[in-house]
Amino acid sequence: MLLSDQILVSTEELLALIKGANSAGIACAGFRNTVGPPALFGQAFYPALLSLDTENGAKQILTHPENRVWVEPMESAGWDIDSRQDLEKLADVASYIFGN
């Protein structure tokens, strides 16, 4: 799962996530003292994913104590666009990071 508004996530970070998922079955980003997308789930977790509803997202799978989860440090995943203000802030960050 990769959210389309997480535009600062890099190819290198996604490749590291894939590598972690191959060893653990689940891998996700770790940012701002939490976990979340992007996230990869092995086939064994498909039934649990399909049973989720709008109130209960995949985070409950990522944080379930019995699941072995690879957490890839990824501060870029903490930047997403949910509002016009977020877009303006992100434009400032992008200019700082990319020099545009």
Jmol script that loads the backbone (N, CA, C; Angstrom):
load data "model"
ATOM      1  N   MET A   1       0.848  -1.157   0.000  1.00  0.00           N
ATOM      2  CA  MET A   1       0.000   0.000   0.000  1.00  0.00           C
ATOM      3  C   MET A   1       0.898   1.225   0.000  1.00  0.00           C
ATOM      4  N   LEU A   2       0.725   2.032  -0.992  1.00  0.00           N
ATOM      5  CA  LEU A   2       1.442   3.296  -1.093  1.00  0.00           C
ATOM      6  C   LEU A   2       0.403   4.364  -1.383  1.00  0.00           C
ATOM      7  N   LEU A   3       0.360   5.371  -0.545  1.00  0.00           N
ATOM      8  CA  LEU A   3      -0.624   6.431  -0.727  1.00  0.00           C
ATOM      9  C   LEU A   3      -0.116   7.429  -1.755  1.00  0.00           C
ATOM     10  N   SER A   4      -0.988   7.846  -2.632  1.00  0.00           N
ATOM     11  CA  SER A   4      -0.589   8.732  -3.728  1.00  0.00           C
ATOM     12  C   SER A   4      -0.162  10.109  -3.250  1.00  0.00           C
ATOM     13  N   ASP A   5      -0.511  10.478  -2.028  1.00  0.00           N
ATOM     14  CA  ASP A   5      -0.127  11.807  -1.544  1.00  0.00           C
ATOM     15  C   ASP A   5       1.167  11.797  -0.733  1.00  0.00           C
ATOM     16  N   GLN A   6       1.872  10.693  -0.708  1.00  0.00           N
ATOM     17  CA  GLN A   6       3.164  10.609  -0.029  1.00  0.00           C
ATOM     18  C   GLN A   6       4.274  10.797  -1.072  1.00  0.00           C
ATOM     19  N   ILE A   7       4.347  11.988  -1.608  1.00  0.00           N
ATOM     20  CA  ILE A   7       5.183  12.206  -2.790  1.00  0.00           C
ATOM     21  C   ILE A   7       6.671  12.307  -2.499  1.00  0.00           C
ATOM     22  N   LEU A   8       7.087  12.361  -1.251  1.00  0.00           N
ATOM     23  CA  LEU A   8       8.512  12.440  -0.943  1.00  0.00           C
ATOM     24  C   LEU A   8       9.156  11.068  -0.748  1.00  0.00           C
ATOM     25  N   VAL A   9       8.373  10.003  -0.748  1.00  0.00           N
ATOM     26  CA  VAL A   9       8.921   8.659  -0.589  1.00  0.00           C
ATOM     27  C   VAL A   9       9.732   8.316  -1.835  1.00  0.00           C
ATOM     28  N   SER A  10      10.963   7.854  -1.622  1.00  0.00           N
ATOM     29  CA  SER A  10      11.869   7.603  -2.741  1.00  0.00           C
ATOM     30  C   SER A  10      11.864   6.139  -3.181  1.00  0.00           C
ATOM     31  N   THR A  11      12.380   5.924  -4.354  1.00  0.00           N
ATOM     32  CA  THR A  11      12.538   4.565  -4.883  1.00  0.00           C
ATOM     33  C   THR A  11      13.425   3.744  -3.963  1.00  0.00           C
ATOM     34  N   GLU A  12      14.490   4.330  -3.466  1.00  0.00           N
ATOM     35  CA  GLU A  12      15.408   3.614  -2.574  1.00  0.00           C
ATOM     36  C   GLU A  12      14.693   3.167  -1.300  1.00  0.00           C
ATOM     37  N   GLU A  13      13.840   4.028  -0.767  1.00  0.00           N
ATOM     38  CA  GLU A  13      13.088   3.669   0.439  1.00  0.00           C
ATOM     39  C   GLU A  13      12.120   2.521   0.153  1.00  0.00           C
ATOM     40  N   LEU A  14      11.484   2.551  -0.995  1.00  0.00           N
ATOM     41  CA  LEU A  14      10.556   1.470  -1.350  1.00  0.00           C
ATOM     42  C   LEU A  14      11.299   0.155  -1.548  1.00  0.00           C
ATOM     43  N   LEU A  15      12.489   0.207  -2.132  1.00  0.00           N
ATOM     44  CA  LEU A  15      13.284  -1.015  -2.304  1.00  0.00           C
ATOM     45  C   LEU A  15      13.701  -1.595  -0.952  1.00  0.00           C
ATOM     46  N   ALA A  16      14.057  -0.738  -0.008  1.00  0.00           N
ATOM     47  CA  ALA A  16      14.394  -1.205   1.340  1.00  0.00           C
ATOM     48  C   ALA A  16      13.175  -1.841   2.004  1.00  0.00           C
ATOM     49  N   LEU A  17      12.006  -1.275   1.769  1.00  0.00           N
ATOM     50  CA  LEU A  17      10.769  -1.816   2.309  1.00  0.00           C
ATOM     51  C   LEU A  17      10.498  -3.207   1.735  1.00  0.00           C
ATOM     52  N   ILE A  18      10.697  -3.371   0.458  1.00  0.00           N
ATOM     53  CA  ILE A  18      10.496  -4.680  -0.186  1.00  0.00           C
ATOM     54  C   ILE A  18      11.444  -5.709   0.404  1.00  0.00           C
ATOM     55  N   LYS A  19      12.677  -5.331   0.599  1.00  0.00           N
ATOM     56  CA  LYS A  19      13.666  -6.238   1.192  1.00  0.00           C
ATOM     57  C   LYS A  19      13.232  -6.658   2.593  1.00  0.00           C
ATOM     58  N   GLY A  20      12.754  -5.708   3.379  1.00  0.00           N
ATOM     59  CA  GLY A  20      12.283  -6.028   4.726  1.00  0.00           C
ATOM     60  C   GLY A  20      11.072  -6.932   4.723  1.00  0.00           C
ATOM     61  N   ALA A  21      10.163  -6.718   3.787  1.00  0.00           N
ATOM     62  CA  ALA A  21       8.962  -7.555   3.698  1.00  0.00           C
ATOM     63  C   ALA A  21       9.322  -8.982   3.350  1.00  0.00           C
ATOM     64  N   ASN A  22      10.341  -9.159   2.524  1.00  0.00           N
ATOM     65  CA  ASN A  22      10.758 -10.503   2.148  1.00  0.00           C
ATOM     66  C   ASN A  22      11.268 -11.292   3.341  1.00  0.00           C
ATOM     67  N   SER A  23      11.830 -10.602   4.330  1.00  0.00           N
ATOM     68  CA  SER A  23      12.348 -11.309   5.495  1.00  0.00           C
ATOM     69  C   SER A  23      11.309 -11.466   6.608  1.00  0.00           C
ATOM     70  N   ALA A  24      10.312 -10.587   6.668  1.00  0.00           N
ATOM     71  CA  ALA A  24       9.366 -10.614   7.784  1.00  0.00           C
ATOM     72  C   ALA A  24       7.934 -10.956   7.389  1.00  0.00           C
ATOM     73  N   GLY A  25       7.557 -10.783   6.142  1.00  0.00           N
ATOM     74  CA  GLY A  25       6.167 -11.016   5.735  1.00  0.00           C
ATOM     75  C   GLY A  25       5.340  -9.752   5.720  1.00  0.00           C
ATOM     76  N   ILE A  26       5.666  -8.809   6.589  1.00  0.00           N
ATOM     77  CA  ILE A  26       5.036  -7.490   6.608  1.00  0.00           C
ATOM     78  C   ILE A  26       6.144  -6.464   6.796  1.00  0.00           C
ATOM     79  N   ALA A  27       6.057  -5.389   6.058  1.00  0.00           N
ATOM     80  CA  ALA A  27       6.993  -4.285   6.248  1.00  0.00           C
ATOM     81  C   ALA A  27       6.216  -2.987   6.114  1.00  0.00           C
ATOM     82  N   CYS A  28       6.625  -2.001   6.899  1.00  0.00           N
ATOM     83  CA  CYS A  28       5.961  -0.704   6.817  1.00  0.00           C
ATOM     84  C   CYS A  28       6.945   0.395   7.168  1.00  0.00           C
ATOM     85  N   ALA A  29       6.519   1.606   6.915  1.00  0.00           N
ATOM     86  CA  ALA A  29       7.332   2.767   7.239  1.00  0.00           C
ATOM     87  C   ALA A  29       7.187   3.096   8.718  1.00  0.00           C
ATOM     88  N   GLY A  30       8.280   3.578   9.283  1.00  0.00           N
ATOM     89  CA  GLY A  30       8.270   4.090  10.642  1.00  0.00           C
ATOM     90  C   GLY A  30       8.590   5.574  10.591  1.00  0.00           C
ATOM     91  N   PHE A  31       7.713   6.408  11.148  1.00  0.00           N
ATOM     92  CA  PHE A  31       7.913   7.856  11.120  1.00  0.00           C
ATOM     93  C   PHE A  31       7.136   8.501  12.259  1.00  0.00           C
ATOM     94  N   ARG A  32       7.682   9.582  12.782  1.00  0.00           N
ATOM     95  CA  ARG A  32       7.012  10.367  13.843  1.00  0.00           C
ATOM     96  C   ARG A  32       6.469   9.494  14.977  1.00  0.00           C
ATOM     97  N   ASN A  33       7.262   8.533  15.418  1.00  0.00           N
ATOM     98  CA  ASN A  33       6.910   7.639  16.526  1.00  0.00           C
ATOM     99  C   ASN A  33       5.672   6.791  16.260  1.00  0.00           C
ATOM    100  N   THR A  34       5.436   6.470  14.998  1.00  0.00           N
ATOM    101  CA  THR A  34       4.319   5.598  14.649  1.00  0.00           C
ATOM    102  C   THR A  34       4.714   4.755  13.439  1.00  0.00           C
ATOM    103  N   VAL A  35       3.812   3.921  12.994  1.00  0.00           N
ATOM    104  CA  VAL A  35       4.009   3.119  11.781  1.00  0.00           C
ATOM    105  C   VAL A  35       2.836   3.341  10.843  1.00  0.00           C
ATOM    106  N   GLY A  36       3.080   3.096   9.559  1.00  0.00           N
ATOM    107  CA  GLY A  36       2.010   3.264   8.581  1.00  0.00           C
ATOM    108  C   GLY A  36       2.506   3.037   7.184  1.00  0.00           C
ATOM    109  N   PRO A  37       1.719   3.473   6.208  1.00  0.00           N
ATOM    110  CA  PRO A  37       2.109   3.284   4.822  1.00  0.00           C
ATOM    111  C   PRO A  37       3.273   4.194   4.435  1.00  0.00           C
ATOM    112  N   PRO A  38       4.002   3.790   3.445  1.00  0.00           N
ATOM    113  CA  PRO A  38       3.811   2.596   2.636  1.00  0.00           C
ATOM    114  C   PRO A  38       4.019   1.320   3.447  1.00  0.00           C
ATOM    115  N   ALA A  39       3.270   0.307   3.075  1.00  0.00           N
ATOM    116  CA  ALA A  39       3.335  -0.980   3.763  1.00  0.00           C
ATOM    117  C   ALA A  39       3.159  -2.104   2.752  1.00  0.00           C
ATOM    118  N   LEU A  40       3.839  -3.186   3.022  1.00  0.00           N
ATOM    119  CA  LEU A  40       3.721  -4.392   2.199  1.00  0.00           C
ATOM    120  C   LEU A  40       3.252  -5.531   3.088  1.00  0.00           C
ATOM    121  N   PHE A  41       2.328  -6.329   2.579  1.00  0.00           N
ATOM    122  CA  PHE A  41       1.766  -7.445   3.322  1.00  0.00           C
ATOM    123  C   PHE A  41       1.916  -8.713   2.494  1.00  0.00           C
ATOM    124  N   GLY A  42       2.425  -9.767   3.112  1.00  0.00           N
ATOM    125  CA  GLY A  42       2.497 -11.058   2.452  1.00  0.00           C
ATOM    126  C   GLY A  42       1.109 -11.638   2.238  1.00  0.00           C
ATOM    127  N   GLN A  43       1.036 -12.628   1.377  1.00  0.00           N
ATOM    128  CA  GLN A  43      -0.246 -13.228   0.999  1.00  0.00           C
ATOM    129  C   GLN A  43      -1.016 -13.769   2.201  1.00  0.00           C
ATOM    130  N   ALA A  44      -0.323 -14.208   3.221  1.00  0.00           N
ATOM    131  CA  ALA A  44      -0.998 -14.747   4.406  1.00  0.00           C
ATOM    132  C   ALA A  44      -1.890 -13.709   5.087  1.00  0.00           C
ATOM    133  N   PHE A  45      -1.635 -12.427   4.827  1.00  0.00           N
ATOM    134  CA  PHE A  45      -2.401 -11.369   5.472  1.00  0.00           C
ATOM    135  C   PHE A  45      -3.562 -10.853   4.620  1.00  0.00           C
ATOM    136  N   TYR A  46      -3.736 -11.382   3.424  1.00  0.00           N
ATOM    137  CA  TYR A  46      -4.821 -10.912   2.551  1.00  0.00           C
ATOM    138  C   TYR A  46      -6.201 -11.058   3.187  1.00  0.00           C
ATOM    139  N   PRO A  47      -6.536 -12.209   3.811  1.00  0.00           N
ATOM    140  CA  PRO A  47      -7.866 -12.309   4.427  1.00  0.00           C
ATOM    141  C   PRO A  47      -8.100 -11.225   5.491  1.00  0.00           C
ATOM    142  N   ALA A  48      -7.090 -10.942   6.301  1.00  0.00           N
ATOM    143  CA  ALA A  48      -7.238  -9.898   7.324  1.00  0.00           C
ATOM    144  C   ALA A  48      -7.411  -8.535   6.670  1.00  0.00           C
ATOM    145  N   LEU A  49      -6.691  -8.269   5.597  1.00  0.00           N
ATOM    146  CA  LEU A  49      -6.830  -6.989   4.894  1.00  0.00           C
ATOM    147  C   LEU A  49      -8.223  -6.845   4.288  1.00  0.00           C
ATOM    148  N   LEU A  50      -8.740  -7.926   3.723  1.00  0.00           N
ATOM    149  CA  LEU A  50     -10.060  -7.874   3.100  1.00  0.00           C
ATOM    150  C   LEU A  50     -11.178  -7.696   4.120  1.00  0.00           C
ATOM    151  N   SER A  51     -10.910  -8.020   5.373  1.00  0.00           N
ATOM    152  CA  SER A  51     -11.947  -7.883   6.397  1.00  0.00           C
ATOM    153  C   SER A  51     -11.967  -6.481   7.024  1.00  0.00           C
ATOM    154  N   LEU A  52     -11.048  -5.611   6.645  1.00  0.00           N
ATOM    155  CA  LEU A  52     -11.007  -4.264   7.212  1.00  0.00           C
ATOM    156  C   LEU A  52     -12.175  -3.430   6.711  1.00  0.00           C
ATOM    157  N   ASP A  53     -12.589  -2.481   7.523  1.00  0.00           N
ATOM    158  CA  ASP A  53     -13.621  -1.548   7.104  1.00  0.00           C
ATOM    159  C   ASP A  53     -13.077  -0.123   7.231  1.00  0.00           C
ATOM    160  N   THR A  54     -13.911   0.859   6.957  1.00  0.00           N
ATOM    161  CA  THR A  54     -13.448   2.243   6.965  1.00  0.00           C
ATOM    162  C   THR A  54     -13.040   2.716   8.355  1.00  0.00           C
ATOM    163  N   GLU A  55     -13.559   2.089   9.375  1.00  0.00           N
ATOM    164  CA  GLU A  55     -13.222   2.476  10.750  1.00  0.00           C
ATOM    165  C   GLU A  55     -11.930   1.834  11.225  1.00  0.00           C
ATOM    166  N   ASN A  56     -11.604   0.655  10.704  1.00  0.00           N
ATOM    167  CA  ASN A  56     -10.455  -0.105  11.176  1.00  0.00           C
ATOM    168  C   ASN A  56      -9.500  -0.368  10.025  1.00  0.00           C
ATOM    169  N   GLY A  57      -8.464   0.427   9.954  1.00  0.00           N
ATOM    170  CA  GLY A  57      -7.508   0.308   8.865  1.00  0.00           C
ATOM    171  C   GLY A  57      -6.450  -0.747   9.131  1.00  0.00           C
ATOM    172  N   ALA A  58      -5.504  -0.819   8.221  1.00  0.00           N
ATOM    173  CA  ALA A  58      -4.450  -1.826   8.278  1.00  0.00           C
ATOM    174  C   ALA A  58      -3.482  -1.610   9.437  1.00  0.00           C
ATOM    175  N   LYS A  59      -3.544  -0.462  10.085  1.00  0.00           N
ATOM    176  CA  LYS A  59      -2.639  -0.210  11.208  1.00  0.00           C
ATOM    177  C   LYS A  59      -2.805  -1.258  12.308  1.00  0.00           C
ATOM    178  N   GLN A  60      -4.023  -1.757  12.477  1.00  0.00           N
ATOM    179  CA  GLN A  60      -4.229  -2.783  13.503  1.00  0.00           C
ATOM    180  C   GLN A  60      -3.453  -4.060  13.175  1.00  0.00           C
ATOM    181  N   ILE A  61      -3.253  -4.341  11.909  1.00  0.00           N
ATOM    182  CA  ILE A  61      -2.445  -5.494  11.512  1.00  0.00           C
ATOM    183  C   ILE A  61      -0.971  -5.189  11.774  1.00  0.00           C
ATOM    184  N   LEU A  62      -0.561  -3.962  11.442  1.00  0.00           N
ATOM    185  CA  LEU A  62       0.839  -3.577  11.630  1.00  0.00           C
ATOM    186  C   LEU A  62       1.246  -3.568  13.097  1.00  0.00           C
ATOM    187  N   THR A  63       0.321  -3.268  13.985  1.00  0.00           N
ATOM    188  CA  THR A  63       0.651  -3.141  15.400  1.00  0.00           C
ATOM    189  C   THR A  63       0.249  -4.358  16.235  1.00  0.00           C
ATOM    190  N   HIS A  64      -0.309  -5.369  15.609  1.00  0.00           N
ATOM    191  CA  HIS A  64      -0.712  -6.567  16.345  1.00  0.00           C
ATOM    192  C   HIS A  64       0.542  -7.245  16.896  1.00  0.00           C
ATOM    193  N   PRO A  65       0.568  -7.537  18.202  1.00  0.00           N
ATOM    194  CA  PRO A  65       1.794  -8.051  18.818  1.00  0.00           C
ATOM    195  C   PRO A  65       2.266  -9.407  18.286  1.00  0.00           C
ATOM    196  N   GLU A  66       1.380 -10.191  17.702  1.00  0.00           N
ATOM    197  CA  GLU A  66       1.793 -11.503  17.184  1.00  0.00           C
ATOM    198  C   GLU A  66       2.395 -11.420  15.785  1.00  0.00           C
ATOM    199  N   ASN A  67       2.218 -10.314  15.098  1.00  0.00           N
ATOM    200  CA  ASN A  67       2.746 -10.176  13.741  1.00  0.00           C
ATOM    201  C   ASN A  67       4.182  -9.689  13.783  1.00  0.00           C
ATOM    202  N   ARG A  68       5.027 -10.355  13.023  1.00  0.00           N
ATOM    203  CA  ARG A  68       6.423  -9.934  12.894  1.00  0.00           C
ATOM    204  C   ARG A  68       6.470  -8.897  11.773  1.00  0.00           C
ATOM    205  N   VAL A  69       6.780  -7.667  12.124  1.00  0.00           N
ATOM    206  CA  VAL A  69       6.734  -6.560  11.174  1.00  0.00           C
ATOM    207  C   VAL A  69       8.103  -5.911  11.069  1.00  0.00           C
ATOM    208  N   TRP A  70       8.592  -5.785   9.850  1.00  0.00           N
ATOM    209  CA  TRP A  70       9.819  -5.033   9.596  1.00  0.00           C
ATOM    210  C   TRP A  70       9.431  -3.565   9.489  1.00  0.00           C
ATOM    211  N   VAL A  71      10.015  -2.729  10.341  1.00  0.00           N
ATOM    212  CA  VAL A  71       9.734  -1.297  10.294  1.00  0.00           C
ATOM    213  C   VAL A  71      10.954  -0.600   9.710  1.00  0.00           C
ATOM    214  N   GLU A  72      10.754  -0.007   8.555  1.00  0.00           N
ATOM    215  CA  GLU A  72      11.818   0.719   7.861  1.00  0.00           C
ATOM    216  C   GLU A  72      11.714   2.198   8.239  1.00  0.00           C
ATOM    217  N   PRO A  73      12.750   2.761   8.869  1.00  0.00           N
ATOM    218  CA  PRO A  73      12.700   4.198   9.172  1.00  0.00           C
ATOM    219  C   PRO A  73      12.507   4.997   7.884  1.00  0.00           C
ATOM    220  N   MET A  74      11.478   5.837   7.856  1.00  0.00           N
ATOM    221  CA  MET A  74      11.142   6.547   6.625  1.00  0.00           C
ATOM    222  C   MET A  74      10.410   7.848   6.967  1.00  0.00           C
ATOM    223  N   GLU A  75      11.156   8.848   7.374  1.00  0.00           N
ATOM    224  CA  GLU A  75      10.543  10.123   7.742  1.00  0.00           C
ATOM    225  C   GLU A  75       9.769  10.743   6.577  1.00  0.00           C
ATOM    226  N   SER A  76      10.172  10.462   5.343  1.00  0.00           N
ATOM    227  CA  SER A  76       9.467  11.025   4.189  1.00  0.00           C
ATOM    228  C   SER A  76       8.012  10.577   4.127  1.00  0.00           C
ATOM    229  N   ALA A  77       7.704   9.420   4.708  1.00  0.00           N
ATOM    230  CA  ALA A  77       6.329   8.914   4.700  1.00  0.00           C
ATOM    231  C   ALA A  77       5.410   9.741   5.597  1.00  0.00           C
ATOM    232  N   GLY A  78       5.981  10.524   6.485  1.00  0.00           N
ATOM    233  CA  GLY A  78       5.188  11.368   7.350  1.00  0.00           C
ATOM    234  C   GLY A  78       4.682  12.629   6.675  1.00  0.00           C
ATOM    235  N   TRP A  79       5.153  12.891   5.469  1.00  0.00           N
ATOM    236  CA  TRP A  79       4.708  14.067   4.704  1.00  0.00           C
ATOM    237  C   TRP A  79       3.671  13.623   3.698  1.00  0.00           C
ATOM    238  N   ASP A  80       2.455  14.084   3.862  1.00  0.00           N
ATOM    239  CA  ASP A  80       1.417  13.792   2.876  1.00  0.00           C
ATOM    240  C   ASP A  80       0.570  15.044   2.674  1.00  0.00           C
ATOM    241  N   ILE A  81      -0.270  14.990   1.690  1.00  0.00           N
ATOM    242  CA  ILE A  81      -1.073  16.153   1.317  1.00  0.00           C
ATOM    243  C   ILE A  81      -2.537  15.860   1.596  1.00  0.00           C
ATOM    244  N   ASP A  82      -3.056  16.460   2.663  1.00  0.00           N
ATOM    245  CA  ASP A  82      -4.462  16.295   3.010  1.00  0.00           C
ATOM    246  C   ASP A  82      -5.251  17.592   2.869  1.00  0.00           C
ATOM    247  N   SER A  83      -4.542  18.692   2.678  1.00  0.00           N
ATOM    248  CA  SER A  83      -5.216  19.989   2.572  1.00  0.00           C
ATOM    249  C   SER A  83      -4.364  20.934   1.723  1.00  0.00           C
ATOM    250  N   ARG A  84      -4.931  22.063   1.383  1.00  0.00           N
ATOM    251  CA  ARG A  84      -4.198  23.084   0.635  1.00  0.00           C
ATOM    252  C   ARG A  84      -2.987  23.564   1.443  1.00  0.00           C
ATOM    253  N   GLN A  85      -3.163  23.684   2.755  1.00  0.00           N
ATOM    254  CA  GLN A  85      -2.053  24.098   3.621  1.00  0.00           C
ATOM    255  C   GLN A  85      -0.919  23.077   3.589  1.00  0.00           C
ATOM    256  N   ASP A  86      -1.276  21.793   3.589  1.00  0.00           N
ATOM    257  CA  ASP A  86      -0.253  20.752   3.487  1.00  0.00           C
ATOM    258  C   ASP A  86       0.522  20.880   2.182  1.00  0.00           C
ATOM    259  N   LEU A  87      -0.193  21.176   1.112  1.00  0.00           N
ATOM    260  CA  LEU A  87       0.448  21.341  -0.188  1.00  0.00           C
ATOM    261  C   LEU A  87       1.436  22.506  -0.155  1.00  0.00           C
ATOM    262  N   GLU A  88       1.037  23.598   0.461  1.00  0.00           N
ATOM    263  CA  GLU A  88       1.920  24.763   0.555  1.00  0.00           C
ATOM    264  C   GLU A  88       3.151  24.451   1.401  1.00  0.00           C
ATOM    265  N   LYS A  89       2.965  23.763   2.529  1.00  0.00           N
ATOM    266  CA  LYS A  89       4.100  23.366   3.364  1.00  0.00           C
ATOM    267  C   LYS A  89       5.023  22.433   2.601  1.00  0.00           C
ATOM    268  N   LEU A  90       4.429  21.494   1.889  1.00  0.00           N
ATOM    269  CA  LEU A  90       5.219  20.526   1.142  1.00  0.00           C
ATOM    270  C   LEU A  90       5.998  21.198   0.030  1.00  0.00           C
ATOM    271  N   ALA A  91       5.441  22.221  -0.585  1.00  0.00           N
ATOM    272  CA  ALA A  91       6.166  22.968  -1.616  1.00  0.00           C
ATOM    273  C   ALA A  91       7.421  23.583  -1.016  1.00  0.00           C
ATOM    274  N   ASP A  92       7.325  24.102   0.207  1.00  0.00           N
ATOM    275  CA  ASP A  92       8.493  24.652   0.886  1.00  0.00           C
ATOM    276  C   ASP A  92       9.527  23.569   1.166  1.00  0.00           C
ATOM    277  N   VAL A  93       9.077  22.417   1.632  1.00  0.00           N
ATOM    278  CA  VAL A  93       9.982  21.309   1.920  1.00  0.00           C
ATOM    279  C   VAL A  93      10.635  20.817   0.636  1.00  0.00           C
ATOM    280  N   ALA A  94       9.845  20.674  -0.417  1.00  0.00           N
ATOM    281  CA  ALA A  94      10.390  20.197  -1.701  1.00  0.00           C
ATOM    282  C   ALA A  94      11.445  21.147  -2.225  1.00  0.00           C
ATOM    283  N   SER A  95      11.215  22.460  -2.105  1.00  0.00           N
ATOM    284  CA  SER A  95      12.216  23.393  -2.593  1.00  0.00           C
ATOM    285  C   SER A  95      13.500  23.292  -1.769  1.00  0.00           C
ATOM    286  N   TYR A  96      13.352  23.020  -0.485  1.00  0.00           N
ATOM    287  CA  TYR A  96      14.520  22.836   0.365  1.00  0.00           C
ATOM    288  C   TYR A  96      15.276  21.562  -0.015  1.00  0.00           C
ATOM    289  N   ILE A  97      14.528  20.464  -0.202  1.00  0.00           N
ATOM    290  CA  ILE A  97      15.139  19.175  -0.503  1.00  0.00           C
ATOM    291  C   ILE A  97      15.693  19.130  -1.926  1.00  0.00           C
ATOM    292  N   PHE A  98      14.887  19.567  -2.883  1.00  0.00           N
ATOM    293  CA  PHE A  98      15.248  19.402  -4.277  1.00  0.00           C
ATOM    294  C   PHE A  98      15.863  20.642  -4.901  1.00  0.00           C
ATOM    295  N   GLY A  99      15.840  21.768  -4.190  1.00  0.00           N
ATOM    296  CA  GLY A  99      16.448  22.993  -4.692  1.00  0.00           C
ATOM    297  C   GLY A  99      15.686  23.639  -5.841  1.00  0.00           C
ATOM    298  N   ASN A 100      14.391  23.415  -5.908  1.00  0.00           N
ATOM    299  CA  ASN A 100      13.571  23.989  -6.999  1.00  0.00           C
ATOM    300  C   ASN A 100      13.015  25.336  -6.596  1.00  0.00           C
TER     301      ASN A 100
END
end "model"
wireframe off; spacefill off
backbone 0.3
color backbone group
